[in-house]
Amino acid sequence: MKFQVTMNMPSFTAGNLVHQVIAEYPVRSLKEFVAALSSNDFLIVDEWYRNAETKEYYFAGEVALNPLIVGKVKVFK
């Protein structure tokens, strides 16, 4: 399942104070994702980026999320 994770840290893009990650993790609900996130020091997820030209998403590799920096999570559609 894919999630939009808003982090409490600035983005790599200069001047953007919000950093968001599109993360995929093998769970069936937001509740299961939050349980996994809150029970680990870091959670390894598959990260997805959006192609600026085609607006389609592509796999960008794995990334480890620090739950202490997560501000908000919602299901990505």
All heavy atoms as a GROMACS GRO file, in nm:
protein
  621
    1MET      N    1   0.084  -0.117   0.000
    1MET     CA    2   0.000   0.000   0.000
    1MET      C    3   0.089   0.124   0.000
    1MET      O    4   0.195   0.124   0.062
    1MET     CB    5  -0.086  -0.005   0.126
    1MET     CG    6  -0.208   0.074   0.121
    1MET     SD    7  -0.319   0.037   0.259
    1MET     CE    8  -0.445   0.145   0.208
    2LYS      N    9   0.046   0.230  -0.068
    2LYS     CA   10   0.125   0.353  -0.075
    2LYS      C   11   0.068   0.458   0.020
    2LYS      O   12  -0.053   0.470   0.037
    2LYS     CB   13   0.126   0.409  -0.217
    2LYS     CG   14   0.214   0.332  -0.312
    2LYS     CD   15   0.228   0.406  -0.444
    2LYS     CE   16   0.316   0.327  -0.537
    2LYS     NZ   17   0.245   0.270  -0.648
    3PHE      N   18   0.161   0.536   0.078
    3PHE     CA   19   0.126   0.640   0.174
    3PHE      C   20   0.200   0.769   0.140
    3PHE      O   21   0.313   0.766   0.092
    3PHE     CB   22   0.164   0.597   0.316
    3PHE     CG   23   0.098   0.470   0.358
    3PHE    CD1   24   0.160   0.348   0.340
    3PHE    CD2   25  -0.029   0.472   0.414
    3PHE    CE1   26   0.098   0.230   0.376
    3PHE    CE2   27  -0.092   0.354   0.451
    3PHE     CZ   28  -0.028   0.232   0.433
    4GLN      N   29   0.137   0.881   0.169
    4GLN     CA   30   0.202   1.011   0.161
    4GLN      C   31   0.244   1.047   0.303
    4GLN      O   32   0.160   1.065   0.390
    4GLN     CB   33   0.109   1.117   0.105
    4GLN     CG   34   0.173   1.252   0.092
    4GLN     CD   35   0.077   1.354   0.032
    4GLN    OE1   36  -0.022   1.319  -0.030
    4GLN    NE2   37   0.109   1.479   0.051
    5VAL      N   38   0.375   1.055   0.324
    5VAL     CA   39   0.430   1.081   0.458
    5VAL      C   40   0.486   1.223   0.459
    5VAL      O   41   0.574   1.256   0.380
    5VAL     CB   42   0.541   0.979   0.491
    5VAL    CG1   43   0.596   1.003   0.630
    5VAL    CG2   44   0.491   0.836   0.475
    6THR      N   45   0.433   1.305   0.547
    6THR     CA   46   0.483   1.442   0.563
    6THR      C   47   0.580   1.442   0.680
    6THR      O   48   0.546   1.401   0.791
    6THR     CB   49   0.367   1.540   0.589
    6THR    OG1   50   0.275   1.531   0.480
    6THR    CG2   51   0.419   1.682   0.601
    7MET      N   52   0.701   1.488   0.653
    7MET     CA   53   0.808   1.486   0.752
    7MET      C   54   0.824   1.625   0.815
    7MET      O   55   0.799   1.727   0.750
    7MET     CB   56   0.939   1.446   0.686
    7MET     CG   57   0.933   1.320   0.600
    7MET     SD   58   0.899   1.171   0.691
    7MET     CE   59   1.054   1.148   0.774
    8ASN      N   60   0.864   1.628   0.940
    8ASN     CA   61   0.891   1.754   1.010
    8ASN      C   62   1.035   1.797   0.982
    8ASN      O   63   1.120   1.800   1.071
    8ASN     CB   64   0.869   1.738   1.160
    8ASN     CG   65   0.724   1.726   1.195
    8ASN    OD1   66   0.639   1.787   1.131
    8ASN    ND2   67   0.692   1.647   1.295
    9MET      N   68   1.062   1.827   0.857
    9MET     CA   69   1.195   1.870   0.813
    9MET      C   70   1.178   1.938   0.678
    9MET      O   71   1.083   1.912   0.606
    9MET     CB   72   1.289   1.750   0.801
    9MET     CG   73   1.242   1.645   0.702
    9MET     SD   74   1.339   1.494   0.702
    9MET     CE   75   1.487   1.549   0.627
   10PRO      N   76   1.270   2.026   0.642
   10PRO     CA   77   1.259   2.093   0.512
   10PRO      C   78   1.290   1.998   0.397
   10PRO      O   79   1.360   1.899   0.412
   10PRO     CB   80   1.362   2.206   0.520
   10PRO     CG   81   1.458   2.164   0.627
   10PRO     CD   82   1.382   2.076   0.722
   11SER      N   83   1.237   2.032   0.283
   11SER     CA   84   1.261   1.956   0.160
   11SER      C   85   1.400   1.986   0.106
   11SER      O   86   1.462   2.088   0.139
   11SER     CB   87   1.156   1.994   0.056
   11SER     OG   88   1.184   1.932  -0.067
   12PHE      N   89   1.447   1.899   0.019
   12PHE     CA   90   1.573   1.921  -0.051
   12PHE      C   91   1.565   2.045  -0.139
   12PHE      O   92   1.662   2.116  -0.158
   12PHE     CB   93   1.607   1.796  -0.135
   12PHE     CG   94   1.737   1.807  -0.209
   12PHE    CD1   95   1.858   1.796  -0.142
   12PHE    CD2   96   1.738   1.828  -0.346
   12PHE    CE1   97   1.978   1.806  -0.210
   12PHE    CE2   98   1.858   1.838  -0.415
   12PHE     CZ   99   1.977   1.827  -0.347
   13THR      N  100   1.444   2.073  -0.190
   13THR     CA  101   1.422   2.190  -0.273
   13THR      C  102   1.433   2.316  -0.188
   13THR      O  103   1.366   2.328  -0.085
   13THR     CB  104   1.281   2.185  -0.337
   13THR    OG1  105   1.267   2.061  -0.405
   13THR    CG2  106   1.260   2.299  -0.435
   14ALA      N  107   1.516   2.410  -0.230
   14ALA     CA  108   1.540   2.533  -0.153
   14ALA      C  109   1.410   2.609  -0.131
   14ALA      O  110   1.330   2.626  -0.223
   14ALA     CB  111   1.641   2.620  -0.226
   15GLY      N  112   1.389   2.653  -0.008
   15GLY     CA  113   1.273   2.735   0.024
   15GLY      C  114   1.147   2.657   0.056
   15GLY      O  115   1.048   2.715   0.098
   16ASN      N  116   1.147   2.525   0.036
   16ASN     CA  117   1.029   2.445   0.064
   16ASN      C  118   1.042   2.385   0.204
   16ASN      O  119   1.127   2.302   0.229
   16ASN     CB  120   1.014   2.334  -0.041
   16ASN     CG  121   0.880   2.265  -0.033
   16ASN    OD1  122   0.804   2.286   0.059
   16ASN    ND2  123   0.852   2.183  -0.132
   17LEU      N  124   0.956   2.429   0.295
   17LEU     CA  125   0.967   2.388   0.435
   17LEU      C  126   0.901   2.253   0.463
   17LEU      O  127   0.908   2.203   0.575
   17LEU     CB  128   0.908   2.495   0.525
   17LEU     CG  129   0.979   2.630   0.520
   17LEU    CD1  130   0.909   2.731   0.610
   17LEU    CD2  131   1.125   2.616   0.558
   18VAL      N  132   0.834   2.196   0.365
   18VAL     CA  133   0.765   2.068   0.383
   18VAL      C  134   0.833   1.960   0.299
   18VAL      O  135   0.857   1.978   0.180
   18VAL     CB  136   0.617   2.079   0.342
   18VAL    CG1  137   0.547   1.945   0.352
   18VAL    CG2  138   0.546   2.181   0.428
   19HIS      N  139   0.864   1.850   0.363
   19HIS     CA  140   0.924   1.737   0.292
   19HIS      C  141   0.825   1.622   0.295
   19HIS      O  142   0.781   1.579   0.402
   19HIS     CB  143   1.055   1.695   0.360
   19HIS     CG  144   1.126   1.584   0.290
   19HIS    ND1  145   1.192   1.603   0.171
   19HIS    CD2  146   1.139   1.454   0.320
   19HIS    CE1  147   1.244   1.489   0.132
   19HIS    NE2  148   1.213   1.396   0.220
   20GLN      N  149   0.785   1.574   0.177
   20GLN     CA  150   0.691   1.463   0.168
   20GLN      C  151   0.755   1.347   0.095
   20GLN      O  152   0.832   1.367   0.001
   20GLN     CB  153   0.563   1.506   0.097
   20GLN     CG  154   0.484   1.606   0.178
   20GLN     CD  155   0.355   1.645   0.111
   20GLN    OE1  156   0.345   1.651  -0.011
   20GLN    NE2  157   0.254   1.674   0.192
   21VAL      N  158   0.719   1.227   0.139
   21VAL     CA  159   0.768   1.104   0.078
   21VAL      C  160   0.648   1.020   0.040
   21VAL      O  161   0.555   1.004   0.120
   21VAL     CB  162   0.855   1.026   0.180
   21VAL    CG1  163   0.898   0.892   0.122
   21VAL    CG2  164   0.976   1.108   0.220
   22ILE      N  165   0.647   0.969  -0.083
   22ILE     CA  166   0.549   0.869  -0.123
   22ILE      C  167   0.615   0.735  -0.093
   22ILE      O  168   0.716   0.700  -0.154
   22ILE     CB  169   0.509   0.880  -0.271
   22ILE    CG1  170   0.458   1.022  -0.303
   22ILE    CG2  171   0.406   0.774  -0.307
   22ILE    CD1  172   0.340   1.068  -0.221
   23ALA      N  173   0.560   0.664   0.004
   23ALA     CA  174   0.621   0.542   0.054
   23ALA      C  175   0.527   0.424   0.034
   23ALA      O  176   0.406   0.435   0.060
   23ALA     CB  177   0.653   0.556   0.202
   24GLU      N  178   0.584   0.311  -0.008
   24GLU     CA  179   0.506   0.188  -0.020
   24GLU      C  180   0.558   0.090   0.083
   24GLU      O  181   0.679   0.073   0.100
   24GLU     CB  182   0.519   0.131  -0.160
   24GLU     CG  183   0.427   0.013  -0.184
   24GLU     CD  184   0.425  -0.029  -0.330
   24GLU    OE1  185   0.525  -0.009  -0.400
   24GLU    OE2  186   0.322  -0.082  -0.373
   25TYR      N  187   0.463   0.024   0.153
   25TYR     CA  188   0.500  -0.070   0.258
   25TYR      C  189   0.398  -0.184   0.257
   25TYR      O  190   0.278  -0.159   0.234
   25TYR     CB  191   0.501   0.002   0.394
   25TYR     CG  192   0.567  -0.077   0.503
   25TYR    CD1  193   0.706  -0.091   0.507
   25TYR    CD2  194   0.492  -0.137   0.602
   25TYR    CE1  195   0.767  -0.164   0.606
   25TYR    CE2  196   0.553  -0.209   0.703
   25TYR     CZ  197   0.690  -0.223   0.704
   25TYR     OH  198   0.752  -0.296   0.803
   26PRO      N  199   0.442  -0.307   0.283
   26PRO     CA  200   0.351  -0.422   0.271
   26PRO      C  201   0.253  -0.437   0.388
   26PRO      O  202   0.267  -0.524   0.474
   26PRO     CB  203   0.446  -0.541   0.262
   26PRO     CG  204   0.567  -0.498   0.337
   26PRO     CD  205   0.579  -0.349   0.311
   27VAL      N  206   0.154  -0.350   0.392
   27VAL     CA  207   0.045  -0.357   0.490
   27VAL      C  208  -0.086  -0.340   0.415
   27VAL      O  209  -0.088  -0.304   0.298
   27VAL     CB  210   0.059  -0.249   0.600
   27VAL    CG1  211   0.181  -0.275   0.686
   27VAL    CG2  212   0.064  -0.109   0.540
   28ARG      N  213  -0.198  -0.362   0.487
   28ARG     CA  214  -0.330  -0.352   0.423
   28ARG      C  215  -0.410  -0.230   0.467
   28ARG      O  216  -0.522  -0.210   0.419
   28ARG     CB  217  -0.410  -0.479   0.450
   28ARG     CG  218  -0.350  -0.600   0.379
   28ARG     CD  219  -0.424  -0.724   0.414
   28ARG     NE  220  -0.389  -0.756   0.553
   28ARG     CZ  221  -0.445  -0.852   0.623
   28ARG    NH1  222  -0.539  -0.926   0.570
   28ARG    NH2  223  -0.406  -0.875   0.747
   29SER      N  224  -0.354  -0.148   0.558
   29SER     CA  225  -0.430  -0.032   0.606
   29SER      C  226  -0.336   0.073   0.665
   29SER      O  227  -0.220   0.045   0.697
   29SER     CB  228  -0.530  -0.075   0.714
   29SER     OG  229  -0.462  -0.114   0.831
   30LEU      N  230  -0.390   0.192   0.683
   30LEU     CA  231  -0.317   0.300   0.748
   30LEU      C  232  -0.285   0.260   0.892
   30LEU      O  233  -0.175   0.285   0.942
   30LEU     CB  234  -0.400   0.429   0.745
   30LEU     CG  235  -0.343   0.550   0.817
   30LEU    CD1  236  -0.207   0.589   0.758
   30LEU    CD2  237  -0.440   0.666   0.809
   31LYS      N  238  -0.379   0.195   0.957
   31LYS     CA  239  -0.359   0.152   1.096
   31LYS      C  240  -0.240   0.057   1.107
   31LYS      O  241  -0.158   0.070   1.198
   31LYS     CB  242  -0.487   0.085   1.147
   31LYS     CG  243  -0.489   0.060   1.293
   31LYS     CD  244  -0.627   0.010   1.336
   31LYS     CE  245  -0.639   0.012   1.485
   31LYS     NZ  246  -0.773  -0.024   1.530
   32GLU      N  247  -0.227  -0.037   1.015
   32GLU     CA  248  -0.114  -0.130   1.016
   32GLU      C  249   0.018  -0.056   0.989
   32GLU      O  250   0.121  -0.089   1.047
   32GLU     CB  251  -0.133  -0.241   0.913
   32GLU     CG  252  -0.236  -0.344   0.951
   32GLU     CD  253  -0.247  -0.456   0.849
   32GLU    OE1  254  -0.157  -0.471   0.762
   32GLU    OE2  255  -0.346  -0.530   0.857
   33PHE      N  256   0.014   0.042   0.900
   33PHE     CA  257   0.136   0.119   0.871
   33PHE      C  258   0.181   0.198   0.994
   33PHE      O  259   0.299   0.199   1.028
   33PHE     CB  260   0.114   0.213   0.752
   33PHE     CG  261   0.237   0.290   0.712
   33PHE    CD1  262   0.342   0.226   0.649
   33PHE    CD2  263   0.248   0.425   0.739
   33PHE    CE1  264   0.456   0.296   0.613
   33PHE    CE2  265   0.361   0.496   0.702
   33PHE     CZ  266   0.465   0.431   0.639
   34VAL      N  267   0.087   0.261   1.061
   34VAL     CA  268   0.121   0.338   1.182
   34VAL      C  269   0.175   0.245   1.290
   34VAL      O  270   0.271   0.281   1.361
   34VAL     CB  271  -0.001   0.418   1.231
   34VAL    CG1  272   0.024   0.478   1.368
   34VAL    CG2  273  -0.035   0.528   1.131
   35ALA      N  274   0.120   0.125   1.302
   35ALA     CA  275   0.170   0.029   1.400
   35ALA      C  276   0.315  -0.009   1.368
   35ALA      O  277   0.400  -0.014   1.458
   35ALA     CB  278   0.081  -0.095   1.404
   36ALA      N  279   0.345  -0.034   1.240
   36ALA     CA  280   0.482  -0.067   1.200
   36ALA      C  281   0.575   0.051   1.222
   36ALA      O  282   0.687   0.035   1.272
   36ALA     CB  283   0.484  -0.110   1.053
   37LEU      N  284   0.529   0.170   1.187
   37LEU     CA  285   0.610   0.291   1.203
   37LEU      C  286   0.642   0.318   1.349
   37LEU      O  287   0.755   0.351   1.384
   37LEU     CB  288   0.535   0.409   1.142
   37LEU     CG  289   0.607   0.540   1.123
   37LEU    CD1  290   0.724   0.524   1.026
   37LEU    CD2  291   0.512   0.645   1.070
   38SER      N  292   0.545   0.299   1.435
   38SER     CA  293   0.564   0.333   1.577
   38SER      C  294   0.637   0.224   1.656
   38SER      O  295   0.676   0.248   1.770
   38SER     CB  296   0.430   0.365   1.643
   38SER     OG  297   0.346   0.252   1.639
   39SER      N  298   0.657   0.107   1.596
   39SER     CA  299   0.726   0.000   1.670
   39SER      C  300   0.869  -0.023   1.621
   39SER      O  301   0.931  -0.122   1.658
   39SER     CB  302   0.645  -0.129   1.661
   39SER     OG  303   0.636  -0.173   1.527
   40ASN      N  304   0.921   0.067   1.538
   40ASN     CA  305   1.057   0.056   1.485
   40ASN      C  306   1.131   0.188   1.499
   40ASN      O  307   1.071   0.294   1.491
   40ASN     CB  308   1.053   0.017   1.337
   40ASN     CG  309   1.005  -0.124   1.315
   40ASN    OD1  310   1.080  -0.217   1.335
   40ASN    ND2  311   0.879  -0.139   1.276
   41ASP      N  312   1.264   0.178   1.519
   41ASP     CA  313   1.345   0.299   1.522
   41ASP      C  314   1.352   0.363   1.384
   41ASP      O  315   1.354   0.485   1.371
   41ASP     CB  316   1.487   0.269   1.571
   41ASP     CG  317   1.490   0.232   1.718
   41ASP    OD1  318   1.399   0.275   1.793
   41ASP    OD2  319   1.582   0.159   1.758
   42PHE      N  320   1.357   0.280   1.281
   42PHE     CA  321   1.351   0.324   1.141
   42PHE      C  322   1.265   0.223   1.067
   42PHE      O  323   1.261   0.106   1.104
   42PHE     CB  324   1.490   0.328   1.076
   42PHE     CG  325   1.570   0.448   1.116
   42PHE    CD1  326   1.648   0.448   1.230
   42PHE    CD2  327   1.568   0.564   1.038
   42PHE    CE1  328   1.721   0.558   1.268
   42PHE    CE2  329   1.641   0.675   1.075
   42PHE     CZ  330   1.718   0.672   1.190
   43LEU      N  331   1.197   0.268   0.964
   43LEU     CA  332   1.115   0.179   0.882
   43LEU      C  333   1.163   0.190   0.738
   43LEU      O  334   1.165   0.300   0.682
   43LEU     CB  335   0.968   0.219   0.893
   43LEU     CG  336   0.868   0.121   0.835
   43LEU    CD1  337   0.869  -0.010   0.913
   43LEU    CD2  338   0.728   0.182   0.838
   44ILE      N  339   1.203   0.078   0.680
   44ILE     CA  340   1.250   0.078   0.541
   44ILE      C  341   1.130   0.061   0.450
   44ILE      O  342   1.053  -0.035   0.463
   44ILE     CB  343   1.354  -0.031   0.518
   44ILE    CG1  344   1.476  -0.004   0.605
   44ILE    CG2  345   1.393  -0.038   0.370
   44ILE    CD1  346   1.581  -0.114   0.603
   45VAL      N  347   1.113   0.157   0.360
   45VAL     CA  348   1.000   0.158   0.267
   45VAL      C  349   1.052   0.174   0.125
   45VAL      O  350   1.166   0.215   0.103
   45VAL     CB  351   0.902   0.274   0.300
   45VAL    CG1  352   0.846   0.261   0.441
   45VAL    CG2  353   0.969   0.410   0.283
   46ASP      N  354   0.967   0.143   0.028
   46ASP     CA  355   0.997   0.172  -0.112
   46ASP      C  356   0.951   0.316  -0.139
   46ASP      O  357   0.838   0.352  -0.108
   46ASP     CB  358   0.922   0.077  -0.205
   46ASP     CG  359   0.977  -0.064  -0.200
   46ASP    OD1  360   1.092  -0.082  -0.155
   46ASP    OD2  361   0.905  -0.156  -0.242
   47GLU      N  362   1.041   0.397  -0.195
   47GLU     CA  363   1.009   0.537  -0.223
   47GLU      C  364   0.971   0.554  -0.370
   47GLU      O  365   1.031   0.494  -0.458
   47GLU     CB  366   1.127   0.627  -0.188
   47GLU     CG  367   1.097   0.774  -0.202
   47GLU     CD  368   1.209   0.862  -0.152
   47GLU    OE1  369   1.323   0.815  -0.138
   47GLU    OE2  370   1.182   0.981  -0.129
   48TRP      N  371   0.873   0.638  -0.394
   48TRP     CA  372   0.824   0.666  -0.529
   48TRP      C  373   0.838   0.815  -0.556
   48TRP      O  374   0.803   0.898  -0.472
   48TRP     CB  375   0.679   0.622  -0.543
   48TRP     CG  376   0.665   0.474  -0.537
   48TRP    CD1  377   0.665   0.396  -0.424
   48TRP    CD2  378   0.657   0.385  -0.646
   48TRP    NE1  379   0.656   0.264  -0.457
   48TRP    CE2  380   0.650   0.254  -0.593
   48TRP    CE3  381   0.654   0.402  -0.784
   48TRP    CZ2  382   0.641   0.142  -0.675
   48TRP    CZ3  383   0.644   0.290  -0.865
   48TRP    CH2  384   0.638   0.163  -0.810
   49TYR      N  385   0.890   0.849  -0.674
   49TYR     CA  386   0.902   0.989  -0.718
   49TYR      C  387   0.804   1.014  -0.832
   49TYR      O  388   0.770   0.923  -0.906
   49TYR     CB  389   1.042   1.018  -0.772
   49TYR     CG  390   1.151   1.036  -0.669
   49TYR    CD1  391   1.284   1.028  -0.707
   49TYR    CD2  392   1.124   1.060  -0.535
   49TYR    CE1  393   1.387   1.044  -0.616
   49TYR    CE2  394   1.226   1.076  -0.443
   49TYR     CZ  395   1.356   1.068  -0.484
   49TYR     OH  396   1.457   1.084  -0.394
   50ARG      N  397   0.768   1.140  -0.848
   50ARG     CA  398   0.679   1.179  -0.957
   50ARG      C  399   0.760   1.240  -1.070
   50ARG      O  400   0.840   1.331  -1.048
   50ARG     CB  401   0.577   1.280  -0.906
   50ARG     CG  402   0.476   1.320  -1.010
   50ARG     CD  403   0.372   1.406  -0.947
   50ARG     NE  404   0.295   1.473  -1.050
   50ARG     CZ  405   0.206   1.564  -1.029
   50ARG    NH1  406   0.181   1.603  -0.905
   50ARG    NH2  407   0.141   1.620  -1.127
   51ASN      N  408   0.739   1.193  -1.189
   51ASN     CA  409   0.803   1.248  -1.308
   51ASN      C  410   0.734   1.381  -1.340
   51ASN      O  411   0.612   1.385  -1.360
   51ASN     CB  412   0.790   1.150  -1.424
   51ASN     CG  413   0.857   1.200  -1.551
   51ASN    OD1  414   0.827   1.309  -1.598
   51ASN    ND2  415   0.945   1.120  -1.605
   52ALA      N  416   0.811   1.489  -1.344
   52ALA     CA  417   0.754   1.622  -1.366
   52ALA      C  418   0.685   1.637  -1.502
   52ALA      O  419   0.588   1.710  -1.514
   52ALA     CB  420   0.863   1.728  -1.352
   53GLU      N  421   0.734   1.566  -1.602
   53GLU     CA  422   0.677   1.579  -1.736
   53GLU      C  423   0.553   1.492  -1.755
   53GLU      O  424   0.451   1.539  -1.804
   53GLU     CB  425   0.782   1.544  -1.841
   53GLU     CG  426   0.896   1.643  -1.846
   53GLU     CD  427   1.003   1.603  -1.945
   53GLU    OE1  428   0.979   1.513  -2.028
   53GLU    OE2  429   1.112   1.661  -1.939
   54THR      N  430   0.562   1.366  -1.717
   54THR     CA  431   0.451   1.272  -1.742
   54THR      C  432   0.351   1.266  -1.628
   54THR      O  433   0.241   1.214  -1.644
   54THR     CB  434   0.504   1.130  -1.766
   54THR    OG1  435   0.563   1.082  -1.645
   54THR    CG2  436   0.604   1.126  -1.879
   55LYS      N  437   0.390   1.318  -1.511
   55LYS     CA  438   0.308   1.315  -1.389
   55LYS      C  439   0.288   1.172  -1.336
   55LYS      O  440   0.208   1.150  -1.246
   55LYS     CB  441   0.171   1.382  -1.410
   55LYS     CG  442   0.177   1.521  -1.469
   55LYS     CD  443   0.247   1.618  -1.377
   55LYS     CE  444   0.240   1.758  -1.435
   55LYS     NZ  445   0.351   1.840  -1.404
   56GLU      N  446   0.360   1.077  -1.389
   56GLU     CA  447   0.351   0.939  -1.341
   56GLU      C  448   0.457   0.915  -1.234
   56GLU      O  449   0.559   0.983  -1.228
   56GLU     CB  450   0.370   0.841  -1.458
   56GLU     CG  451   0.258   0.848  -1.558
   56GLU     CD  452   0.274   0.746  -1.670
   56GLU    OE1  453   0.356   0.653  -1.657
   56GLU    OE2  454   0.203   0.760  -1.771
   57TYR      N  455   0.431   0.817  -1.149
   57TYR     CA  456   0.523   0.784  -1.041
   57TYR      C  457   0.611   0.666  -1.079
   57TYR      O  458   0.567   0.575  -1.149
   57TYR     CB  459   0.445   0.753  -0.912
   57TYR     CG  460   0.387   0.879  -0.852
   57TYR    CD1  461   0.266   0.931  -0.897
   57TYR    CD2  462   0.455   0.948  -0.753
   57TYR    CE1  463   0.215   1.048  -0.844
   57TYR    CE2  464   0.405   1.065  -0.700
   57TYR     CZ  465   0.285   1.114  -0.746
   57TYR     OH  466   0.235   1.231  -0.693
   58TYR      N  467   0.736   0.670  -1.034
   58TYR     CA  468   0.830   0.562  -1.062
   58TYR      C  469   0.907   0.527  -0.934
   58TYR      O  470   0.926   0.610  -0.846
   58TYR     CB  471   0.926   0.601  -1.174
   58TYR     CG  472   1.015   0.720  -1.144
   58TYR    CD1  473   1.141   0.702  -1.089
   58TYR    CD2  474   0.972   0.850  -1.170
   58TYR    CE1  475   1.223   0.810  -1.060
   58TYR    CE2  476   1.052   0.959  -1.141
   58TYR     CZ  477   1.178   0.938  -1.087
   58TYR     OH  478   1.257   1.046  -1.057
   59PHE      N  479   0.947   0.401  -0.925
   59PHE     CA  480   1.019   0.351  -0.809
   59PHE      C  481   1.156   0.415  -0.802
   59PHE      O  482   1.230   0.418  -0.899
   59PHE     CB  483   1.030   0.199  -0.819
   59PHE     CG  484   1.109   0.136  -0.709
   59PHE    CD1  485   1.064   0.139  -0.579
   59PHE    CD2  486   1.229   0.074  -0.736
   59PHE    CE1  487   1.138   0.081  -0.476
   59PHE    CE2  488   1.303   0.014  -0.635
   59PHE     CZ  489   1.257   0.018  -0.504
   60ALA      N  490   1.192   0.468  -0.684
   60ALA     CA  491   1.319   0.539  -0.667
   60ALA      C  492   1.413   0.467  -0.570
   60ALA      O  493   1.515   0.522  -0.533
   60ALA     CB  494   1.291   0.681  -0.620
   61GLY      N  495   1.377   0.348  -0.526
   61GLY     CA  496   1.462   0.273  -0.435
   61GLY      C  497   1.407   0.272  -0.294
   61GLY      O  498   1.297   0.321  -0.266
   62GLU      N  499   1.486   0.215  -0.205
   62GLU     CA  500   1.444   0.207  -0.065
   62GLU      C  501   1.494   0.328   0.013
   62GLU      O  502   1.597   0.387  -0.021
   62GLU     CB  503   1.502   0.081   0.000
   62GLU     CG  504   1.445  -0.048  -0.053
   62GLU     CD  505   1.502  -0.168   0.016
   62GLU    OE1  506   1.622  -0.167   0.052
   62GLU    OE2  507   1.428  -0.265   0.035
   63VAL      N  508   1.419   0.363   0.117
   63VAL     CA  509   1.459   0.471   0.207
   63VAL      C  510   1.415   0.431   0.348
   63VAL      O  511   1.315   0.361   0.364
   63VAL     CB  512   1.398   0.607   0.164
   63VAL    CG1  513   1.248   0.608   0.177
   63VAL    CG2  514   1.460   0.721   0.241
   64ALA      N  515   1.492   0.473   0.447
   64ALA     CA  516   1.457   0.446   0.586
   64ALA      C  517   1.395   0.572   0.645
   64ALA      O  518   1.454   0.680   0.640
   64ALA     CB  519   1.581   0.405   0.664
   65LEU      N  520   1.275   0.559   0.699
   65LEU     CA  521   1.206   0.671   0.762
   65LEU      C  522   1.227   0.666   0.913
   65LEU      O  523   1.214   0.560   0.974
   65LEU     CB  524   1.055   0.664   0.734
   65LEU     CG  525   1.010   0.675   0.589
   65LEU    CD1  526   0.858   0.664   0.582
   65LEU    CD2  527   1.058   0.803   0.526
   66ASN      N  528   1.254   0.781   0.971
   66ASN     CA  529   1.265   0.793   1.115
   66ASN      C  530   1.128   0.835   1.170
   66ASN      O  531   1.082   0.945   1.140
   66ASN     CB  532   1.371   0.899   1.149
   66ASN     CG  533   1.392   0.916   1.297
   66ASN    OD1  534   1.306   0.886   1.378
   66ASN    ND2  535   1.509   0.968   1.332
   67PRO      N  536   1.063   0.750   1.248
   67PRO     CA  537   0.929   0.783   1.298
   67PRO      C  538   0.924   0.910   1.384
   67PRO      O  539   0.819   0.973   1.394
   67PRO     CB  540   0.890   0.662   1.383
   67PRO     CG  541   0.987   0.557   1.353
   67PRO     CD  542   1.108   0.620   1.291
   68LEU      N  543   1.036   0.949   1.443
   68LEU     CA  544   1.038   1.070   1.526
   68LEU      C  545   1.023   1.197   1.443
   68LEU      O  546   0.993   1.303   1.497
   68LEU     CB  547   1.166   1.076   1.609
   68LEU     CG  548   1.187   0.960   1.708
   68LEU    CD1  549   1.323   0.972   1.775
   68LEU    CD2  550   1.074   0.954   1.808
   69ILE      N  551   1.046   1.187   1.312
   69ILE     CA  552   1.040   1.303   1.223
   69ILE      C  553   0.909   1.307   1.144
   69ILE      O  554   0.879   1.402   1.074
   69ILE     CB  555   1.161   1.304   1.126
   69ILE    CG1  556   1.291   1.285   1.201
   69ILE    CG2  557   1.167   1.431   1.045
   69ILE    CD1  558   1.323   1.395   1.301
   70VAL      N  559   0.827   1.203   1.152
   70VAL     CA  560   0.702   1.196   1.078
   70VAL      C  561   0.598   1.286   1.145
   70VAL      O  562   0.575   1.277   1.265
   70VAL     CB  563   0.650   1.051   1.068
   70VAL    CG1  564   0.511   1.047   1.007
   70VAL    CG2  565   0.747   0.967   0.986
   71GLY      N  566   0.536   1.372   1.064
   71GLY     CA  567   0.432   1.462   1.116
   71GLY      C  568   0.292   1.419   1.080
   71GLY      O  569   0.197   1.440   1.155
   72LYS      N  570   0.277   1.355   0.962
   72LYS     CA  571   0.145   1.316   0.915
   72LYS      C  572   0.159   1.205   0.813
   72LYS      O  573   0.256   1.203   0.736
   72LYS     CB  574   0.075   1.436   0.853
   72LYS     CG  575  -0.064   1.408   0.798
   72LYS     CD  576  -0.135   1.534   0.752
   72LYS     CE  577  -0.085   1.580   0.617
   72LYS     NZ  578  -0.163   1.692   0.561
   73VAL      N  579   0.063   1.114   0.812
   73VAL     CA  580   0.060   1.004   0.713
   73VAL      C  581  -0.082   0.990   0.662
   73VAL      O  582  -0.177   0.992   0.741
   73VAL     CB  583   0.106   0.870   0.774
   73VAL    CG1  584   0.097   0.760   0.670
   73VAL    CG2  585   0.245   0.878   0.831
   74LYS      N  586  -0.096   0.978   0.530
   74LYS     CA  587  -0.229   0.948   0.475
   74LYS      C  588  -0.212   0.849   0.360
   74LYS      O  589  -0.104   0.839   0.299
   74LYS     CB  590  -0.302   1.073   0.431
   74LYS     CG  591  -0.246   1.144   0.310
   74LYS     CD  592  -0.332   1.266   0.279
   74LYS     CE  593  -0.288   1.333   0.151
   74LYS     NZ  594  -0.375   1.445   0.116
   75VAL      N  595  -0.318   0.777   0.332
   75VAL     CA  596  -0.316   0.682   0.221
   75VAL      C  597  -0.300   0.760   0.093
   75VAL      O  598  -0.367   0.862   0.070
   75VAL     CB  599  -0.445   0.597   0.220
   75VAL    CG1  600  -0.450   0.508   0.098
   75VAL    CG2  601  -0.456   0.514   0.346
   76PHE      N  602  -0.210   0.713   0.007
   76PHE     CA  603  -0.184   0.780  -0.121
   76PHE      C  604  -0.269   0.716  -0.228
   76PHE      O  605  -0.271   0.594  -0.244
   76PHE     CB  606  -0.036   0.768  -0.157
   76PHE     CG  607   0.001   0.838  -0.283
   76PHE    CD1  608   0.012   0.976  -0.287
   76PHE    CD2  609   0.024   0.768  -0.399
   76PHE    CE1  610   0.045   1.042  -0.403
   76PHE    CE2  611   0.056   0.833  -0.516
   76PHE     CZ  612   0.067   0.970  -0.519
   77LYS      N  613  -0.341   0.798  -0.302
   77LYS     CA  614  -0.429   0.747  -0.410
   77LYS      C  615  -0.388   0.804  -0.541
   77LYS      O  616  -0.348   0.912  -0.557
   77LYS     CB  617  -0.574   0.782  -0.381
   77LYS     CG  618  -0.621   0.715  -0.255
   77LYS     CD  619  -0.764   0.748  -0.228
   77LYS     CE  620  -0.806   0.682  -0.099
   77LYS     NZ  621  -0.943   0.685  -0.073
   0.00000   0.00000   0.00000
